[in-house]
């Protein structure tokens, strides 16, 4: 994987989350939700013509929807396992 690029951030009860864009080993764009040493894959773009701009737009939209949920402006969690960091990868080693 390349070096992840921060696209957006949001504040949750567990602290700040960074929403990152990176490529997986197959070269597909991924949207990642990172908090501390926890990392969740939110989405993998699978189109052969997907570009960085699309990944960044999706990451920003995801962060905005998560922030709306955290602020009480959205009724349901847009990605429940990311908010609770359930099923997250531990990136500490």
DAMOSUL-V427303 format. One record per pair of residues at least 4 apart in sequence whose ideal C-beta (glycine too) atoms are under 6 Angstrom apart, sorted by the first residue. I is the first residue (numbers start at 0). GAP is how many residues later the second one is. D is the distance in Angstrom with one decimal. If there is no record, write none. Layout:
i:I gap:GAP d:D
i:I gap:GAP d:D
This chain:
i:0 gap:21 d:5.5
i:1 gap:21 d:5.3
i:3 gap:16 d:3.9
i:3 gap:18 d:4.1
i:4 gap:16 d:5.0
i:5 gap:12 d:5.3
i:5 gap:14 d:5.7
i:6 gap:12 d:5.3
i:6 gap:14 d:5.0
i:6 gap:49 d:5.0
i:6 gap:52 d:3.5
i:6 gap:53 d:5.8
i:7 gap:11 d:4.4
i:7 gap:51 d:5.6
i:7 gap:52 d:4.8
i:7 gap:55 d:3.4
i:8 gap:7 d:5.9
i:8 gap:9 d:5.5
i:9 gap:7 d:5.3
i:9 gap:53 d:4.7
i:9 gap:56 d:4.7
i:9 gap:57 d:4.1
i:10 gap:5 d:5.7
i:11 gap:5 d:5.7
i:11 gap:58 d:5.1
i:16 gap:16 d:5.6
i:16 gap:18 d:4.6
i:17 gap:16 d:4.7
i:18 gap:14 d:5.9
i:18 gap:40 d:4.6
i:18 gap:43 d:5.9
i:18 gap:44 d:4.4
i:19 gap:12 d:4.3
i:19 gap:14 d:5.7
i:20 gap:34 d:4.5
i:20 gap:35 d:5.8
i:20 gap:38 d:5.3
i:21 gap:8 d:5.4
i:22 gap:4 d:5.6
i:23 gap:4 d:5.0
i:23 gap:6 d:5.3
i:27 gap:16 d:5.3
i:27 gap:17 d:5.8
i:28 gap:16 d:4.3
i:28 gap:21 d:5.4
i:28 gap:26 d:3.8
i:29 gap:11 d:5.7
i:29 gap:14 d:5.0
i:30 gap:11 d:4.3
i:30 gap:12 d:4.4
i:30 gap:27 d:5.5
i:30 gap:28 d:4.8
i:31 gap:7 d:5.7
i:32 gap:7 d:4.5
i:32 gap:9 d:5.3
i:32 gap:49 d:4.2
i:33 gap:5 d:5.0
i:36 gap:53 d:5.7
i:36 gap:54 d:4.9
i:36 gap:55 d:4.3
i:37 gap:47 d:4.4
i:37 gap:50 d:4.0
i:38 gap:50 d:4.6
i:38 gap:52 d:5.2
i:39 gap:42 d:4.5
i:39 gap:48 d:4.8
i:41 gap:20 d:5.8
i:41 gap:37 d:5.7
i:41 gap:40 d:5.8
i:44 gap:5 d:4.0
i:44 gap:10 d:6.0
i:49 gap:4 d:5.3
i:64 gap:13 d:4.2
i:67 gap:5 d:4.2
i:67 gap:6 d:4.0
i:68 gap:5 d:4.3
i:68 gap:8 d:5.3
i:76 gap:6 d:5.2
i:80 gap:5 d:4.5
i:80 gap:6 d:5.2
